[in-house]
Amino acid sequence: MPSTMKYTAAAIATFAGLASARQCQNLTVPVELSARNGKFNQPVTTTDIEVTNFILNLSQQGHNYSMEILDGYQTISGSYDIAATYCEPDSGAANVLQVLTHGIGFDRSYWDVPFNYPNYSYVAEAVDQQGYSTFSWDRLGIGMSSHGDPVQEIQAYLEVDALRALTEQLRNGDISSISKKFDTVVHIGHSFGSEHSYLLTAMYPELSDGIALTGFSHNGSFLPFFELGGNFVDAPNLGLDSYVHGYLAPATESGVQTNFFSPGSFPPELLTFATNNGQPVTQGELLTIGGEIGVPNTFCGPVLVITGERDVPYCGGDCLSPPTGYDSIPAAAQEFFPNTVIEVDIVPGAGHGLNIEYSHPYTYSHIFSFFEANGLSASATNATKTCQPGSAGSASPAAPSASGSAGSGNGTAPASASSGVASASGAAGSASASAAASSAAPAASSAAPGQQYGQEYGHGYGWGHKGGPKGGWKNWEPKHPHGPPAAWN
């Protein structure tokens, strides 16, 4: 990767502040975190061959590699530093704060991309045009935030605990360099960051007033496309010297294009920019991706799911080949929200990297209009959440009990603090929407008594393909004992 093309997120934020009608500051936020992580019998990869072996094992059809190498759980606790950028309008802090969480392959600059600036900057639109305050952060283990063990430490649940800690500090006014205490906070994620935002609101629904999940669906059966298509190699061997072995990155522009850009959706120079400034992913993240979204979410606030029509990791390249009874693959997320009616938007022709494609104005405008329509414009006060029944019926997902098995009826509340964690060998009932290609996920952080989760790691539903998406999912058969919700047959 040519060093002349590299930008740090801090440099990007400084550049943005000079060219905008907003005030931005780069922050280092200390946080105390604790989460029950999976303990995996997986060595740290040190060569490109070992990385390829890991990806081939992880993506093997009919197997649940995360479960196969799971050797119990361990609580990871410690003090970490989170790198972030806070922006507000020149006129001062808005009433509503947007917390922005990036996905795999990026750092916080995904929200404020300095390519043909400010055309691809979500922050520029949100702050300069809509009047919001924004808080973007480098996920734990990525960018300028604290790094850690790439297998046992930097996993999904510990990263979600970082999002919890940051949100609490922002709500309580505990970040000294931010003058305002925010009573109204909305969370916007992309991809893995959407999964984090989803689990945050499932575990701590009081911490958010609304969520926008971009580049997202509840189907994880296409994640092997992402893993194989990314052409991952060892990040240090690729020249990413700030990372240790066990961090993986795409070897070529082709891997980035496959995973993030749909055909004809981008200028070639932007692909080069995204490749040269991309960030890696840990083995631990790939082993725990998908487990976050396997639990039902009792959140009552407004929920937007917005995904590109040609999204690869969450739709297999065609979001409009949905399960029976739905208009799109992302629309099936309604089954996981029993207390609110979600809004789903499919961005025509777009791929997975919504902020860095020609269609980004469509994505931005639909996010802003959604929040405004739900009483969460930048100037909103006294935001309220009203529970209303969603469309989840008798086949809605059920959280596994302490024994590791899920019931066959309606979705249940998360396991209590005394329930512990689902057994790695537990089986789900026939109507469960547990993650079929994933092993048992840990309970929630010890910082959240009464809200521990027993759910599964890995790749969501993971149906084996039989007949092609165009034929409908009723022609798909499970590749794991866990079956699809009955409503999808």
C-alpha positions as CSV (number, residue, x, y, z in Angstrom):
1,M,0.0,0.0,0.0
2,P,1.7,3.3,-1.1
3,S,2.3,5.4,2.0
4,T,1.7,8.6,0.0
5,M,-2.0,7.7,-0.2
6,K,-2.4,6.9,3.5
7,Y,-4.4,9.2,5.8
8,T,-5.0,8.9,9.6
9,A,-8.5,9.4,10.9
10,A,-7.1,12.3,13.0
11,A,-5.6,14.0,9.9
12,I,-8.9,13.5,8.1
13,A,-10.9,15.2,10.9
14,T,-8.5,18.1,11.0
15,F,-8.8,18.5,7.2
16,A,-12.6,18.4,7.5
17,G,-12.7,21.0,10.2
18,L,-10.8,23.4,8.1
19,A,-13.2,23.0,5.2
20,S,-16.5,23.1,6.9
21,A,-19.1,25.0,8.8
22,R,-18.5,22.9,11.9
23,Q,-16.2,22.5,14.8
24,C,-14.5,19.1,15.2
25,Q,-12.0,17.8,17.8
26,N,-10.1,14.5,18.0
27,L,-10.4,12.8,21.3
28,T,-8.9,10.0,23.3
29,V,-11.5,8.6,25.6
30,P,-10.5,6.2,28.4
31,V,-13.0,3.4,29.0
32,E,-13.3,0.5,31.4
33,L,-14.6,-2.6,29.6
34,S,-15.6,-6.1,30.5
35,A,-17.2,-8.8,28.4
36,R,-17.4,-12.6,28.3
37,N,-15.5,-13.6,25.2
38,G,-15.2,-16.9,23.5
39,K,-12.1,-18.9,24.2
40,F,-11.0,-20.3,20.9
41,N,-8.6,-23.1,20.2
42,Q,-7.2,-21.1,17.3
43,P,-3.6,-20.1,16.8
44,V,-2.7,-16.6,15.6
45,T,-2.0,-16.7,11.9
46,T,1.5,-15.4,10.9
47,T,1.7,-16.2,7.2
48,D,-0.5,-15.7,4.2
49,I,-0.9,-19.5,3.9
50,E,-2.1,-19.7,7.5
51,V,-4.6,-16.9,6.8
52,T,-5.9,-18.7,3.8
53,N,-6.3,-21.9,5.8
54,F,-8.2,-20.0,8.5
55,I,-10.5,-18.5,5.9
56,L,-11.1,-21.8,4.2
57,N,-12.0,-23.4,7.6
58,L,-14.2,-20.5,8.6
59,S,-16.2,-20.5,5.3
60,Q,-16.5,-24.3,4.8
61,Q,-20.0,-25.2,3.7
62,G,-21.8,-27.5,6.2
63,H,-19.4,-26.6,9.1
64,N,-19.5,-24.4,12.1
65,Y,-15.9,-23.6,12.6
66,S,-16.5,-21.1,15.4
67,M,-18.3,-23.9,17.4
68,E,-15.7,-26.5,16.4
69,I,-12.8,-24.6,18.0
70,L,-14.8,-23.0,20.9
71,D,-13.1,-24.1,24.2
72,G,-15.4,-22.3,26.7
73,Y,-15.5,-18.7,27.7
74,Q,-13.4,-16.2,29.5
75,T,-14.1,-12.7,30.9
76,I,-11.9,-10.1,29.4
77,S,-11.7,-6.8,31.4
78,G,-9.4,-3.9,31.3
79,S,-8.7,-0.2,30.6
80,Y,-8.6,0.9,27.0
81,D,-8.3,4.1,25.0
82,I,-10.8,4.9,22.3
83,A,-9.9,7.3,19.5
84,A,-12.9,9.4,18.4
85,T,-13.9,12.6,16.6
86,Y,-16.6,14.8,17.9
87,C,-18.2,17.5,15.6
88,E,-20.8,20.1,16.2
89,P,-22.2,23.0,14.1
90,D,-20.5,26.4,14.4
91,S,-23.5,27.6,16.3
92,G,-22.9,25.0,19.1
93,A,-24.0,21.5,20.1
94,A,-27.2,20.2,18.7
95,N,-29.9,18.7,20.9
96,V,-29.5,15.3,19.2
97,L,-26.2,13.4,19.0
98,Q,-25.5,10.8,16.3
99,V,-23.0,8.1,17.4
100,L,-21.4,6.6,14.3
101,T,-19.9,3.1,14.3
102,H,-17.9,1.9,11.3
103,G,-17.7,-1.7,10.0
104,I,-14.9,-4.0,8.9
105,G,-12.3,-2.6,6.5
106,F,-12.5,1.0,7.8
107,D,-11.9,3.3,10.7
108,R,-14.0,6.3,11.7
109,S,-13.0,8.2,8.6
110,Y,-15.6,6.0,6.8
111,W,-18.1,8.7,8.0
112,D,-16.0,11.6,6.7
113,V,-14.1,10.4,3.6
114,P,-11.7,13.0,2.2
115,F,-12.1,11.9,-1.4
116,N,-13.5,14.6,-3.6
117,Y,-14.4,16.3,-0.3
118,P,-17.1,16.7,0.9
119,N,-19.0,14.6,-1.6
120,Y,-18.5,11.4,0.3
121,S,-18.8,12.8,3.8
122,Y,-21.8,11.7,5.9
123,V,-20.5,14.0,8.7
124,A,-20.5,17.1,6.5
125,E,-24.2,16.4,5.6
126,A,-25.2,15.6,9.2
127,V,-23.5,18.6,10.8
128,D,-23.3,21.3,8.2
129,Q,-26.6,20.7,6.5
130,Q,-28.8,19.0,9.1
131,G,-27.4,20.5,12.3
132,Y,-26.6,17.4,14.2
133,S,-23.7,16.8,16.5
134,T,-21.8,13.6,15.6
135,F,-19.4,11.3,17.5
136,S,-17.5,8.8,15.3
137,W,-15.0,6.4,16.9
138,D,-12.4,3.8,15.9
139,R,-13.8,0.4,17.0
140,L,-11.8,-1.2,19.8
141,G,-8.7,-2.9,18.2
142,I,-8.8,-0.8,15.1
143,G,-7.2,2.5,13.9
144,M,-6.0,4.7,16.7
145,S,-8.0,3.0,19.4
146,S,-6.2,0.4,21.7
147,H,-5.3,-2.8,19.9
148,G,-5.2,-6.2,21.5
149,D,-4.9,-9.9,21.1
150,P,-6.5,-10.6,17.7
151,V,-8.1,-13.9,18.6
152,Q,-9.1,-13.9,22.3
153,E,-9.6,-10.2,23.0
154,I,-10.7,-8.2,20.0
155,Q,-14.1,-9.8,19.5
156,A,-17.6,-8.6,19.0
157,Y,-18.9,-8.5,22.5
158,L,-16.0,-6.5,24.0
159,E,-16.4,-4.0,21.2
160,V,-20.1,-3.6,22.0
161,D,-19.1,-2.9,25.6
162,A,-16.9,-0.1,24.3
163,L,-20.0,1.3,22.5
164,R,-21.9,1.1,25.8
165,A,-19.2,2.8,27.7
166,L,-18.9,5.6,25.2
167,T,-22.7,6.2,25.0
168,E,-23.0,6.3,28.8
169,Q,-20.2,8.9,29.0
170,L,-21.8,11.0,26.3
171,R,-25.2,10.9,28.0
172,N,-23.8,11.6,31.4
173,G,-21.5,14.5,30.2
174,D,-18.4,12.7,31.4
175,I,-16.2,13.6,28.4
176,S,-14.6,16.8,29.6
177,S,-13.9,18.3,26.2
178,I,-17.5,18.0,25.1
179,S,-19.5,20.7,26.8
180,K,-23.0,19.2,26.4
181,K,-24.7,16.4,28.2
182,F,-26.8,14.6,25.5
183,D,-30.3,13.5,26.5
184,T,-31.1,12.3,23.0
185,V,-28.7,10.0,21.2
186,V,-29.2,8.0,18.1
187,H,-26.9,5.2,16.8
188,I,-26.0,4.7,13.2
189,G,-23.8,1.8,12.1
190,H,-22.4,0.3,9.0
191,S,-22.1,-3.5,8.6
192,F,-20.3,-4.9,11.7
193,G,-21.0,-1.5,13.2
194,S,-24.7,-2.1,12.6
195,E,-24.4,-5.4,14.4
196,H,-22.8,-3.6,17.3
197,S,-25.6,-1.0,17.3
198,Y,-28.2,-3.7,17.2
199,L,-26.8,-5.6,20.1
200,L,-26.3,-2.4,22.1
201,T,-30.0,-1.7,21.9
202,A,-30.9,-5.3,22.7
203,M,-28.8,-5.2,25.8
204,Y,-29.3,-1.6,26.9
205,P,-32.4,-0.3,25.2
206,E,-32.4,2.8,27.4
207,L,-29.1,4.0,25.9
208,S,-30.5,4.9,22.4
209,D,-33.5,6.8,21.1
210,G,-33.3,5.4,17.5
211,I,-31.1,3.4,15.3
212,A,-30.2,3.3,11.6
213,L,-28.6,0.0,10.5
214,T,-26.8,0.5,7.2
215,G,-25.4,-2.4,5.1
216,F,-27.3,-4.9,7.2
217,S,-29.6,-7.8,7.3
218,H,-30.3,-10.7,9.7
219,N,-29.1,-13.3,7.2
220,G,-25.6,-14.4,7.7
221,S,-25.5,-17.2,5.2
222,F,-23.6,-15.0,2.7
223,L,-20.7,-14.1,5.0
224,P,-18.5,-16.8,3.3
225,F,-18.8,-14.7,0.1
226,F,-17.2,-11.8,2.1
227,E,-14.5,-14.0,3.6
228,L,-13.5,-15.7,0.4
229,G,-14.0,-12.6,-1.8
230,G,-11.9,-10.4,0.4
231,N,-8.7,-12.2,-0.6
232,F,-7.4,-11.8,3.0
233,V,-3.7,-12.0,3.9
234,D,-1.6,-11.2,7.0
235,A,-1.9,-7.5,7.6
236,P,1.8,-6.9,8.9
237,N,3.1,-8.8,5.9
238,L,1.1,-6.4,3.7
239,G,2.8,-3.4,5.3
240,L,0.3,-2.5,8.0
241,D,3.0,-2.2,10.6
242,S,0.9,-0.9,13.4
243,Y,-0.9,-4.2,13.6
244,V,0.3,-7.6,14.8
245,H,-0.1,-11.0,13.2
246,G,-3.7,-12.2,13.5
247,Y,-5.0,-9.0,11.8
248,L,-6.1,-9.7,8.2
249,A,-6.5,-7.3,5.3
250,P,-7.4,-7.6,1.6
251,A,-4.3,-8.3,-0.6
252,T,-5.6,-6.4,-3.6
253,E,-8.1,-3.8,-4.8
254,S,-10.1,-6.7,-6.3
255,G,-10.9,-8.0,-2.8
256,V,-12.1,-4.5,-1.7
257,Q,-14.2,-4.1,-4.8
258,T,-15.9,-7.5,-4.4
259,N,-16.9,-6.8,-0.8
260,F,-17.9,-3.1,-0.9
261,F,-18.6,-1.9,-4.5
262,S,-21.3,-2.9,-6.9
263,P,-20.6,-2.8,-10.7
264,G,-20.4,0.8,-12.0
265,S,-21.1,2.4,-8.6
266,F,-17.8,4.2,-8.0
267,P,-14.9,6.1,-9.7
268,P,-11.9,3.9,-10.0
269,E,-9.8,6.4,-8.0
270,L,-12.1,5.9,-5.0
271,L,-11.4,2.1,-5.1
272,T,-7.7,2.8,-4.9
273,F,-8.2,5.3,-2.1
274,A,-10.4,2.9,-0.1
275,T,-7.8,0.1,-0.6
276,N,-4.9,2.2,0.4
277,N,-6.6,3.6,3.5
278,G,-8.5,0.5,4.6
279,Q,-8.1,-1.1,8.0
280,P,-7.8,-4.8,8.9
281,V,-10.1,-7.3,10.7
282,T,-9.1,-9.6,13.5
283,Q,-9.6,-13.4,13.6
284,G,-11.6,-12.9,16.7
285,E,-14.0,-10.6,14.9
286,L,-14.5,-13.1,12.1
287,L,-15.1,-15.9,14.6
288,T,-17.8,-13.9,16.5
289,I,-19.5,-11.9,13.7
290,G,-23.2,-12.8,13.4
291,G,-23.6,-13.9,17.0
292,E,-24.6,-10.3,18.0
293,I,-27.8,-10.3,15.9
294,G,-29.1,-13.8,16.8
295,V,-31.0,-12.5,19.8
296,P,-34.4,-10.7,19.7
297,N,-34.4,-7.0,20.4
298,T,-37.1,-5.5,22.6
299,F,-36.1,-1.9,21.6
300,C,-39.1,0.3,21.2
301,G,-37.6,3.2,19.4
302,P,-37.6,3.8,15.6
303,V,-35.5,1.4,13.5
304,L,-34.2,1.9,10.0
305,V,-32.5,-0.8,8.0
306,I,-31.0,0.5,4.8
307,T,-28.9,-1.8,2.6
308,G,-27.7,-1.7,-1.0
309,E,-29.5,-3.8,-3.5
310,R,-26.2,-5.6,-4.6
311,D,-24.9,-6.0,-1.0
312,V,-22.6,-9.1,-0.9
313,P,-22.1,-10.0,2.8
314,Y,-25.7,-9.6,3.9
315,C,-27.6,-10.4,0.7
316,G,-25.3,-12.4,-1.5
317,G,-25.4,-9.7,-4.1
318,D,-29.2,-9.5,-4.5
319,C,-31.3,-8.1,-1.6
320,L,-34.5,-8.5,-3.7
321,S,-34.4,-12.3,-3.6
322,P,-36.1,-12.5,-0.3
323,P,-37.6,-15.2,1.9
324,T,-41.2,-16.0,1.5
325,G,-43.5,-13.3,2.8
326,Y,-41.0,-10.4,2.6
327,D,-40.1,-7.8,0.0
328,S,-36.4,-8.1,0.6
329,I,-33.8,-10.0,2.6
330,P,-33.3,-7.1,5.1
331,A,-37.0,-6.9,5.7
332,A,-36.9,-10.2,7.5
333,A,-35.2,-8.3,10.4
334,Q,-38.7,-7.4,11.5
335,E,-38.9,-10.8,13.1
336,F,-36.3,-9.7,15.7
337,F,-38.1,-6.5,16.7
338,P,-41.3,-7.6,18.4
339,N,-42.0,-4.1,19.9
340,T,-41.6,-1.8,17.0
341,V,-42.3,-1.7,13.3
342,I,-39.1,-1.2,11.4
343,E,-38.6,0.7,8.2
344,V,-36.6,-1.0,5.4
345,D,-35.0,0.8,2.5
346,I,-33.1,-0.9,-0.4
347,V,-30.7,1.5,-2.2
348,P,-31.1,0.8,-5.9
349,G,-28.0,-0.7,-7.5
350,A,-25.7,0.0,-4.5
351,G,-23.2,-2.5,-2.9
352,H,-22.1,-2.8,0.7
353,G,-20.0,0.3,1.0
354,L,-22.9,2.8,1.0
355,N,-21.0,5.9,2.0
356,I,-18.4,5.5,-0.8
357,E,-20.6,4.8,-3.8
358,Y,-22.3,7.2,-6.2
359,S,-25.6,6.5,-4.5
360,H,-24.5,8.0,-1.2
361,P,-26.8,11.0,-1.5
362,Y,-29.8,8.6,-1.5
363,T,-28.5,6.8,1.6
364,Y,-27.8,10.0,3.5
365,S,-31.1,11.7,2.7
366,H,-33.1,8.6,3.6
367,I,-31.4,8.4,7.0
368,F,-32.1,12.1,7.8
369,S,-35.7,12.0,6.6
370,F,-36.3,8.8,8.7
371,F,-35.1,10.5,11.9
372,E,-37.0,13.7,11.2
373,A,-40.2,11.8,10.5
374,N,-39.7,10.0,13.9
375,G,-39.2,13.2,15.9
376,L,-35.4,12.9,16.0
377,S,-34.3,15.9,13.9
378,A,-31.2,17.8,15.2
379,S,-33.3,20.2,17.3
380,A,-35.6,17.6,18.8
381,T,-36.3,17.7,22.5
382,N,-38.0,15.2,24.9
383,A,-37.7,12.2,22.6
384,T,-40.0,9.4,23.6
385,K,-40.2,5.7,22.7
386,T,-43.5,4.0,22.4
387,C,-43.6,0.2,22.2
388,Q,-45.9,-1.0,19.4
389,P,-46.2,-4.6,18.2
390,G,-44.1,-5.4,15.2
391,S,-44.9,-8.2,12.8
392,A,-43.0,-10.9,14.6
393,G,-45.3,-13.9,15.0
394,S,-45.2,-17.3,16.5
395,A,-41.9,-18.1,14.7
396,S,-40.0,-15.1,16.1
397,P,-36.6,-15.9,17.4
398,A,-36.1,-17.4,20.9
399,A,-33.0,-16.8,23.0
400,P,-31.4,-20.0,24.1
401,S,-32.0,-21.0,27.7
402,A,-29.2,-21.8,30.1
403,S,-29.1,-25.4,28.8
404,G,-28.2,-24.1,25.3
405,S,-31.5,-24.9,23.6
406,A,-34.0,-22.5,22.2
407,G,-37.8,-22.9,22.5
408,S,-40.0,-23.4,19.5
409,G,-42.5,-20.7,20.4
410,N,-42.4,-16.9,20.5
411,G,-39.2,-15.0,21.0
412,T,-38.2,-14.8,24.6
413,A,-36.4,-12.2,26.6
414,P,-32.7,-12.5,27.1
415,A,-31.5,-15.0,29.6
416,S,-31.3,-13.6,33.1
417,A,-28.0,-13.1,34.9
418,S,-28.3,-16.4,36.6
419,S,-28.8,-18.2,33.3
420,G,-25.2,-18.1,32.2
421,V,-24.3,-19.0,28.6
422,A,-25.7,-21.4,26.1
423,S,-23.9,-24.6,25.7
424,A,-21.7,-24.8,22.6
425,S,-23.4,-28.1,21.8
426,G,-27.0,-26.9,22.4
427,A,-29.5,-27.3,19.7
428,A,-32.3,-24.9,18.8
429,G,-35.9,-25.7,18.4
430,S,-37.5,-26.0,15.0
431,A,-38.9,-22.4,15.0
432,S,-35.7,-20.8,16.4
433,A,-33.9,-18.1,14.5
434,S,-30.6,-18.9,16.2
435,A,-27.4,-18.4,14.2
436,A,-27.2,-21.7,12.4
437,A,-23.7,-21.5,11.2
438,S,-22.3,-20.3,14.5
439,S,-21.4,-21.5,17.9
440,A,-22.6,-20.4,21.3
441,A,-22.0,-16.8,22.0
442,P,-21.0,-15.4,25.4
443,A,-23.2,-13.7,28.0
444,A,-23.3,-10.0,28.0
445,S,-20.7,-7.9,29.9
446,S,-20.7,-8.3,33.6
447,A,-21.4,-4.5,33.6
448,A,-25.0,-5.4,32.6
449,P,-26.5,-7.6,35.4
450,G,-29.7,-9.3,34.4
451,Q,-29.0,-9.0,30.7
452,Q,-26.7,-11.8,29.9
453,Y,-27.2,-13.4,26.6
454,G,-26.9,-17.0,25.5
455,Q,-26.7,-17.0,21.7
456,E,-24.5,-18.3,19.0
457,Y,-21.4,-17.1,17.3
458,G,-20.6,-17.2,13.7
459,H,-22.5,-16.8,10.5
460,G,-26.2,-16.3,11.2
461,Y,-28.6,-18.7,9.6
462,G,-26.2,-20.3,7.2
463,W,-28.6,-22.2,4.9
464,G,-27.1,-24.5,2.4
465,H,-28.0,-23.5,-1.2
466,K,-30.4,-25.7,-3.1
467,G,-31.8,-24.3,-6.2
468,G,-30.7,-20.6,-6.1
469,P,-32.0,-17.5,-4.4
470,K,-34.3,-16.7,-7.3
471,G,-36.3,-19.8,-6.4
472,G,-37.0,-18.5,-3.0
473,W,-35.7,-19.6,0.4
474,K,-38.3,-22.3,0.8
475,N,-36.0,-24.3,-1.5
476,W,-33.0,-23.9,0.8
477,E,-32.1,-26.6,3.2
478,P,-30.3,-26.1,6.5
479,K,-26.6,-27.1,6.7
480,H,-26.8,-27.2,10.4
481,P,-29.3,-28.8,12.9
482,H,-30.7,-25.4,13.6
483,G,-33.6,-24.8,11.2
484,P,-35.1,-21.6,9.8
485,P,-38.1,-19.9,11.4
486,A,-41.3,-21.7,10.3
487,A,-42.6,-18.5,8.8
488,W,-39.7,-18.7,6.2
489,N,-40.7,-22.1,4.8
